[in-house]
Amino acid sequence: MRKIEIFDPSMCCESGICGPEPDKALIDMQNTIQLLRKAGVETKRYAINQSPMAFVQNSVVSNFIKTNGPGKLPLVLLNGKIIKEGSYPGLEELKKHIPELNNI
């Protein structure tokens, strides 16, 4: 089973989609997460201010932050390997890594 983990910068809520003018990238990512789940991909999302232990306990993420700093978040992992840093992947980009997305 494939597993996507998204390590977000500090956000006001779990999805970051709040307030009068939410960031379109966050809205798109939330929609993409729904498609990932529909395709059977396990998806987890962590904001650094809400789940700091997830960042500390994952050696890939911890090393990334030590090297690059939290300003380079978000970080997206597929089965423990970095597939995107600094921004969120779009659906077409994810399809290159997760062929099951082509079936939905």
NUVO-703664 format. One line per 2 residues: for each residue y, x, z of N, C-alpha, C. Coordinates in steps of 0.001 Angstrom, whole numbers, plus 500000, padded with zeros to 6 digits. Layout:
Y/X/Z/Y/X/Z/Y/X/Z  ...
END
This chain:
498808/500843/500000/500000/500000/500000/501246/500881/500000  502199/500491/499224/503462/501239/499164/504380/500801/500300
505180/501762/500769/506098/501472/501866/507461/502087/501557  508470/501236/501564/509859/501669/501387/510527/501633/502753
511221/502709/503087/512032/502746/504303/513459/503097/503895  514390/502314/504395/515807/502512/504094/516504/502899/505389
517139/504049/505382/517865/504546/506545/519352/504455/506221  519974/503442/506830/521370/503110/506545/522340/503851/507454
523577/504002/506989/524620/504476/507898/524907/503399/508947  525808/503659/509823/526195/502691/510851/526679/501406/510184
526109/500272/510641/526489/498981/510077/526735/497979/511197  527484/496937/510873/527849/495937/511870/526696/495006/512229
525732/494856/511316/524572/494005/511566/523384/494580/510810  522235/493969/510967/521001/494507/510376/521098/494733/508873
521660/493795/508150/521728/493915/506691/523052/494491/506205  524078/494479/507061/525405/494928/506641/526155/493871/505854
525527/492722/505675/526160/491646/504899/526832/490691/505870  528028/491030/506249/528773/490182/507169/530264/490402/506923
531046/489628/507573/532488/489735/507382/532935/488970/506156  534238/488904/505940/534771/488098/504849/534485/488666/503459
534331/489997/503341/534092/490609/502036/532992/491661/502144  531713/491237/502186/530628/492211/502303/530525/493088/501058
530049/494305/501252/529875/495284/500188/528823/494775/499191  529163/494762/497916/528238/494280/496879/526954/495109/496849
527034/496406/497115/525833/497252/497126/524856/496790/498205  525376/496346/499339/524519/495854/500421/523883/494518/500062
524632/493680/499382/524090/492392/498925/522977/492644/497910  523233/493543/496950/522225/493867/495950/520971/494453/496601
521154/495323/497606/520011/495940/498275/519205/494884/499016  519869/493945/499662/519163/492887/500382/518347/492036/499408
518916/491741/498237/518172/490989/497215/516976/491792/496712  517162/493094/496539/516083/493968/496093/514971/494023/497130
515330/494055/498402/514331/494051/499478/513458/492803/499385  514064/491673/499097/513289/490436/498960/512288/490545/497802
512714/491164/496695/511812/491349/495559/510697/492329/495892  511029/493392/496624/510013/494356/497046/508940/493670/497884
509383/492877/498833/508436/492169/499702/507583/491186/498899  508197/490519/497940/507461/489581/497086/506385/490309/496284
506663/491564/495921/505702/492377/495166/504661/493025/496079  504748/492757/497385/503767/493283/498315/504083/494663/498856
505321/495111/498684/505733/496419/499185/506249/496252/500612  505655/496987/501545/506147/496958/502921/507537/497567/502926
508485/496894/503534/509870/497351/503521/510444/497324/504926  510998/498449/505333/511645/498581/506641/513051/499106/506418
513955/498634/507254/515348/499052/507139/515883/499376/508521  516571/500516/508623/517095/500976/509908/518551/501407/509750
519407/500932/510623/520798/501409/510679/520874/502437/511801  521581/503522/511565/521614/504624/512519/522161/504202/513883
523081/503257/513909/523651/502821/515187/522789/501776/515890  521860/501147/515176/521027/500110/515768/519614/500583/516073
519132/501568/515330/517764/502087/515519/517761/503609/515476  518504/504256/516367/518613/505718/516285/517279/506444/516431
516340/505871/517181/515050/506541/517372/514251/506605/516071  514430/505657/515177/513751/505702/513885/514190/506934/513097
515440/507328/513251/515981/508507/512572/515447/509784/513213  515380/509791/514535/514934/510960/515279/513430/511186/515092
512660/510117/515106/511198/510224/515078/510632/510507/513691  511414/510297/512648/510954/510574/511291/511441/511976/510911
510517/512921/510775/510909/514317/510538/511648/514501/509212  511295/513737/508181/511991/513840/506891/513451/513442/507060
513675/512344/507749/515036/511834/507954/515810/512749/508897  515180/513151/509970/515818/514037/510944/516258/515341/510286
515383/515943/509494/515731/517186/508798/516830/516963/507773  516794/515837/507085/517831/515512/506108/519204/515441/506789
519264/514753/507925/520543/514600/508625/521010/515946/509188  520095/516750/509700/520478/518079/510199/521068/518931/509087
520516/518816/507888/520973/519611/506747/522230/519044/506100  522282/517726/505928/523339/517093/505144/524350/516288/505944
523999/515937/507172/524869/515105/507984/524679/513637/507673  525109/512763/508586/524926/511327/508386/525818/510747/507284
526803/511497/506850/527678/511021/505785/526982/510885/504444  525785/511427/504320/525026/511333/503067/524060/510146/503052
524074/509331/504108/523268/508111/504138/523882/507080/503208  523131/506170/502663/521756/505817/502976/520754/506800/502369
519564/506761/502958/518431/507558/502515/517271/506587/502305  516617/506684/501159/515528/505769/500848/514249/506582/500639
513210/506214/501395/511926/506882/501315/510881/505936/500748  510015/506484/499922/508845/505763/499427/507633/506540/499903
506826/505890/500742/505643/506534/501316/505983/507889/501931  507134/507937/502620/507529/509133/503354/508259/510192/502561
508492/509959/501262/509185/510939/500429/510523/510374/499973  511540/511218/499981/512876/510787/499575/512886/510461/498085
513375/509246/497771/513547/508879/496362/515016/508631/496013  515859/508499/497036/517284/508258/496768/518088/508645/497999
519209/509296/497790/520101/509641/498889/521547/509389/498482  522341/508963/499435/523767/508761/499194/524162/507417/498628
523199/506666/498115/523461/505320/497597/522125/504581/497529  522210/503304/497244/521012/502478/497187/520457/502449/495767
519125/502477/495629/518549/502393/494286/518630/500970/493756  518837/500867/492477/518801/499565/491829/517372/499186/491497
517177/497975/491089/515850/497473/490774/515196/498282/489655  515944/498587/488618/515380/499353/487496/514928/500733/487953
515689/501353/488819/515321/502657/489356/514039/502560/490184  513930/501516/490990/512743/501330/491814/511501/501048/490970
511685/500382/489834/510546/500085/488958/509885/501366/488458  510640/502445/488347/510077/503728/487918/509103/504278/488961
509351/503953/490230/508522/504429/491327/507453/503423/491742  507728/502139/491483/506842/501076/491965/506529/500142/490799
505486/500449/490055/505151/499637/488869/504917/498154/489171  504494/497836/490402/504237/496434/490753/505477/495561/490585
506655/496163/490639/507897/495396/490481/508038/494844/489063  507355/495437/488117/507432/494941/486738/506729/493605/486575
505913/493232/487565/505133/491994/487470/505820/490788/488101  507020/490965/488650/507675/489831/489298/508854/489349/488482
END
